[in-house]
Amino acid sequence: MRPTAAPPIGDAPTRDRVARSILENGPSTALDLASRLDLTPAAVRRHLDHLVEGGHVEAREQKVYGSRGRGRPAKVFALTDAGRDVFDQQYDDLAVQALRFLSETGGDEAVMEFARRRVAFVERDYAAVVAKDSSLTSAQALARVFTAEGYAASVRELPIGQQLCQQHCPVAHVAHEFPQLCEAETEAIGRVLGTHVQRLATIAHGDGVCTTCIPTSTTSASTQKEKA
């Protein structure tokens, strides 16, 4: 049965579903959202128009990897900072004030030490995830670890390996002023993999998703566990 458009009354729950789907899956086209949410493309576009008008979602040109087909690429819709605020960042102001105080009294190194302690869950939980399912790649195991902490992480296949994609960042607004939070995450990922890694993009600096490339030589989670 073909899904029907959502009624004009009581749209808020469906609109929240659209926003949450973008949060959990990253920038999406109207067709992607329609498929995931079992709605018509017309219904999704109506909700997107409302979210864009409210400043919670913005339209972007879709990035195309490899050869581009005929026609213009479809637009993708990504959450704005205001859109992310709706979910779980009510305490950003308090966190920023606390880190400003820490920076003033203890310096940048104190902030970095705090950031490292905050991401101790990466190394702690990674071993448990791999022990439970040794068939996972390193990127897949890391995705589970970060998802459990609210990052809505997933894995994308690349010609040179895999890409860890964090569709949401619980500390994005704070990390915009204190990049040590992002740096500590990257360090923790590198320690788990036993190699230096580099972030390709971060939500804290305006990108739609945090991405980290995991080279083919480090994609086996069980191998990394044995090295550790």
Contacts in CASP RR format, 6 or more apart in sequence:
PFRMAT RR
TARGET T0000
AUTHOR 0000-0000-0000
METHOD contacts of the structure
MODEL  1
MRPTAAPPIGDAPTRDRVARSILENGPSTALDLASRLDLTPAAVRRHLDH
LVEGGHVEAREQKVYGSRGRGRPAKVFALTDAGRDVFDQQYDDLAVQALR
FLSETGGDEAVMEFARRRVAFVERDYAAVVAKDSSLTSAQALARVFTAEG
YAASVRELPIGQQLCQQHCPVAHVAHEFPQLCEAETEAIGRVLGTHVQRL
ATIAHGDGVCTTCIPTSTTSASTQKEKA
2 40 0 8 1.000
3 34 0 8 1.000
3 38 0 8 1.000
3 39 0 8 1.000
3 40 0 8 1.000
3 43 0 8 1.000
4 40 0 8 1.000
4 43 0 8 1.000
5 39 0 8 1.000
5 40 0 8 1.000
5 42 0 8 1.000
5 43 0 8 1.000
5 46 0 8 1.000
6 14 0 8 1.000
6 39 0 8 1.000
6 43 0 8 1.000
6 46 0 8 1.000
6 47 0 8 1.000
11 47 0 8 1.000
11 50 0 8 1.000
14 37 0 8 1.000
14 39 0 8 1.000
14 43 0 8 1.000
14 47 0 8 1.000
15 47 0 8 1.000
15 50 0 8 1.000
15 51 0 8 1.000
17 37 0 8 1.000
18 33 0 8 1.000
18 37 0 8 1.000
18 44 0 8 1.000
18 47 0 8 1.000
18 48 0 8 1.000
18 51 0 8 1.000
19 51 0 8 1.000
19 56 0 8 1.000
19 57 0 8 1.000
19 79 0 8 1.000
19 83 0 8 1.000
19 86 0 8 1.000
20 87 0 8 1.000
21 28 0 8 1.000
21 33 0 8 1.000
21 36 0 8 1.000
21 37 0 8 1.000
22 28 0 8 1.000
22 33 0 8 1.000
22 57 0 8 1.000
22 77 0 8 1.000
22 78 0 8 1.000
22 79 0 8 1.000
23 79 0 8 1.000
23 84 0 8 1.000
23 87 0 8 1.000
23 152 0 8 1.000
23 167 0 8 1.000
23 168 0 8 1.000
24 152 0 8 1.000
24 167 0 8 1.000
24 168 0 8 1.000
25 32 0 8 1.000
25 36 0 8 1.000
25 152 0 8 1.000
25 154 0 8 1.000
25 167 0 8 1.000
26 78 0 8 1.000
26 152 0 8 1.000
26 165 0 8 1.000
26 167 0 8 1.000
26 208 0 8 1.000
26 209 0 8 1.000
27 60 0 8 1.000
27 62 0 8 1.000
27 76 0 8 1.000
27 77 0 8 1.000
27 78 0 8 1.000
27 208 0 8 1.000
27 209 0 8 1.000
28 36 0 8 1.000
28 76 0 8 1.000
28 77 0 8 1.000
29 62 0 8 1.000
29 74 0 8 1.000
29 75 0 8 1.000
29 76 0 8 1.000
29 77 0 8 1.000
30 41 0 8 1.000
30 44 0 8 1.000
30 45 0 8 1.000
30 48 0 8 1.000
30 74 0 8 1.000
30 75 0 8 1.000
30 77 0 8 1.000
31 41 0 8 1.000
31 74 0 8 1.000
33 39 0 8 1.000
33 44 0 8 1.000
33 48 0 8 1.000
33 77 0 8 1.000
34 40 0 8 1.000
34 41 0 8 1.000
34 43 0 8 1.000
34 44 0 8 1.000
37 44 0 8 1.000
48 57 0 8 1.000
48 59 0 8 1.000
48 77 0 8 1.000
51 57 0 8 1.000
51 77 0 8 1.000
51 83 0 8 1.000
52 58 0 8 1.000
52 59 0 8 1.000
52 77 0 8 1.000
54 82 0 8 1.000
55 80 0 8 1.000
55 82 0 8 1.000
55 83 0 8 1.000
56 79 0 8 1.000
56 80 0 8 1.000
56 82 0 8 1.000
56 83 0 8 1.000
56 86 0 8 1.000
57 77 0 8 1.000
57 78 0 8 1.000
57 79 0 8 1.000
57 80 0 8 1.000
57 83 0 8 1.000
58 77 0 8 1.000
58 78 0 8 1.000
58 80 0 8 1.000
59 75 0 8 1.000
59 76 0 8 1.000
59 77 0 8 1.000
60 75 0 8 1.000
60 76 0 8 1.000
60 77 0 8 1.000
60 78 0 8 1.000
61 73 0 8 1.000
61 75 0 8 1.000
61 76 0 8 1.000
62 73 0 8 1.000
62 74 0 8 1.000
62 75 0 8 1.000
62 76 0 8 1.000
63 73 0 8 1.000
64 73 0 8 1.000
78 208 0 8 1.000
79 208 0 8 1.000
81 172 0 8 1.000
81 173 0 8 1.000
84 168 0 8 1.000
84 172 0 8 1.000
84 173 0 8 1.000
84 203 0 8 1.000
85 92 0 8 1.000
85 173 0 8 1.000
87 168 0 8 1.000
88 150 0 8 1.000
88 170 0 8 1.000
89 170 0 8 1.000
89 172 0 8 1.000
89 173 0 8 1.000
92 173 0 8 1.000
92 174 0 8 1.000
95 171 0 8 1.000
95 174 0 8 1.000
96 173 0 8 1.000
96 174 0 8 1.000
96 177 0 8 1.000
96 178 0 8 1.000
99 111 0 8 1.000
99 114 0 8 1.000
99 174 0 8 1.000
99 177 0 8 1.000
99 178 0 8 1.000
102 110 0 8 1.000
102 111 0 8 1.000
102 114 0 8 1.000
103 110 0 8 1.000
103 111 0 8 1.000
103 178 0 8 1.000
108 180 0 8 1.000
111 178 0 8 1.000
111 180 0 8 1.000
112 180 0 8 1.000
112 183 0 8 1.000
112 184 0 8 1.000
114 180 0 8 1.000
115 178 0 8 1.000
115 180 0 8 1.000
115 181 0 8 1.000
115 183 0 8 1.000
115 184 0 8 1.000
116 184 0 8 1.000
116 187 0 8 1.000
116 188 0 8 1.000
118 181 0 8 1.000
118 184 0 8 1.000
119 184 0 8 1.000
119 185 0 8 1.000
119 187 0 8 1.000
119 188 0 8 1.000
120 188 0 8 1.000
121 145 0 8 1.000
121 149 0 8 1.000
122 142 0 8 1.000
122 145 0 8 1.000
122 146 0 8 1.000
122 185 0 8 1.000
122 188 0 8 1.000
122 189 0 8 1.000
122 191 0 8 1.000
122 192 0 8 1.000
123 188 0 8 1.000
123 191 0 8 1.000
123 192 0 8 1.000
125 145 0 8 1.000
125 148 0 8 1.000
126 141 0 8 1.000
126 142 0 8 1.000
126 145 0 8 1.000
126 192 0 8 1.000
126 221 0 8 1.000
127 225 0 8 1.000
127 228 0 8 1.000
129 136 0 8 1.000
129 141 0 8 1.000
129 144 0 8 1.000
129 145 0 8 1.000
129 221 0 8 1.000
130 136 0 8 1.000
130 141 0 8 1.000
130 221 0 8 1.000
130 222 0 8 1.000
130 224 0 8 1.000
130 225 0 8 1.000
131 225 0 8 1.000
133 141 0 8 1.000
134 221 0 8 1.000
134 222 0 8 1.000
136 144 0 8 1.000
136 221 0 8 1.000
137 155 0 8 1.000
137 162 0 8 1.000
137 214 0 8 1.000
137 219 0 8 1.000
137 220 0 8 1.000
137 221 0 8 1.000
138 162 0 8 1.000
138 192 0 8 1.000
138 193 0 8 1.000
138 214 0 8 1.000
138 218 0 8 1.000
138 219 0 8 1.000
138 220 0 8 1.000
138 221 0 8 1.000
138 224 0 8 1.000
139 155 0 8 1.000
139 162 0 8 1.000
139 163 0 8 1.000
139 164 0 8 1.000
139 214 0 8 1.000
139 219 0 8 1.000
140 155 0 8 1.000
140 162 0 8 1.000
140 221 0 8 1.000
141 221 0 8 1.000
142 153 0 8 1.000
142 164 0 8 1.000
142 189 0 8 1.000
142 192 0 8 1.000
142 214 0 8 1.000
143 153 0 8 1.000
143 154 0 8 1.000
143 155 0 8 1.000
143 164 0 8 1.000
143 165 0 8 1.000
144 153 0 8 1.000
145 153 0 8 1.000
146 153 0 8 1.000
146 164 0 8 1.000
146 166 0 8 1.000
147 153 0 8 1.000
149 170 0 8 1.000
150 168 0 8 1.000
150 170 0 8 1.000
151 166 0 8 1.000
151 167 0 8 1.000
151 168 0 8 1.000
151 169 0 8 1.000
151 170 0 8 1.000
151 210 0 8 1.000
152 166 0 8 1.000
152 167 0 8 1.000
152 168 0 8 1.000
153 164 0 8 1.000
153 165 0 8 1.000
153 166 0 8 1.000
153 167 0 8 1.000
154 165 0 8 1.000
154 167 0 8 1.000
155 162 0 8 1.000
155 163 0 8 1.000
155 164 0 8 1.000
155 165 0 8 1.000
156 162 0 8 1.000
156 163 0 8 1.000
156 165 0 8 1.000
157 163 0 8 1.000
158 213 0 8 1.000
160 213 0 8 1.000
160 215 0 8 1.000
160 216 0 8 1.000
161 213 0 8 1.000
161 214 0 8 1.000
161 215 0 8 1.000
161 216 0 8 1.000
161 219 0 8 1.000
162 213 0 8 1.000
162 214 0 8 1.000
162 219 0 8 1.000
163 200 0 8 1.000
163 211 0 8 1.000
163 212 0 8 1.000
163 213 0 8 1.000
163 214 0 8 1.000
164 189 0 8 1.000
164 211 0 8 1.000
164 212 0 8 1.000
164 213 0 8 1.000
164 214 0 8 1.000
165 209 0 8 1.000
165 210 0 8 1.000
165 211 0 8 1.000
166 203 0 8 1.000
166 209 0 8 1.000
166 210 0 8 1.000
166 211 0 8 1.000
167 209 0 8 1.000
168 203 0 8 1.000
169 175 0 8 1.000
169 202 0 8 1.000
169 203 0 8 1.000
169 204 0 8 1.000
169 210 0 8 1.000
171 181 0 8 1.000
171 204 0 8 1.000
172 203 0 8 1.000
172 204 0 8 1.000
173 204 0 8 1.000
174 181 0 8 1.000
175 181 0 8 1.000
175 182 0 8 1.000
175 202 0 8 1.000
175 204 0 8 1.000
176 204 0 8 1.000
176 205 0 8 1.000
179 204 0 8 1.000
179 205 0 8 1.000
181 204 0 8 1.000
182 199 0 8 1.000
182 202 0 8 1.000
182 204 0 8 1.000
182 210 0 8 1.000
186 197 0 8 1.000
186 198 0 8 1.000
186 199 0 8 1.000
186 212 0 8 1.000
189 197 0 8 1.000
189 212 0 8 1.000
190 196 0 8 1.000
190 197 0 8 1.000
192 224 0 8 1.000
192 228 0 8 1.000
193 214 0 8 1.000
193 218 0 8 1.000
193 224 0 8 1.000
194 218 0 8 1.000
194 224 0 8 1.000
194 227 0 8 1.000
194 228 0 8 1.000
195 215 0 8 1.000
195 217 0 8 1.000
195 218 0 8 1.000
197 212 0 8 1.000
197 213 0 8 1.000
197 214 0 8 1.000
198 212 0 8 1.000
198 213 0 8 1.000
199 210 0 8 1.000
199 211 0 8 1.000
199 212 0 8 1.000
200 211 0 8 1.000
200 212 0 8 1.000
200 213 0 8 1.000
201 207 0 8 1.000
201 208 0 8 1.000
201 209 0 8 1.000
201 210 0 8 1.000
201 211 0 8 1.000
202 210 0 8 1.000
203 209 0 8 1.000
203 210 0 8 1.000
204 210 0 8 1.000
218 224 0 8 1.000
END
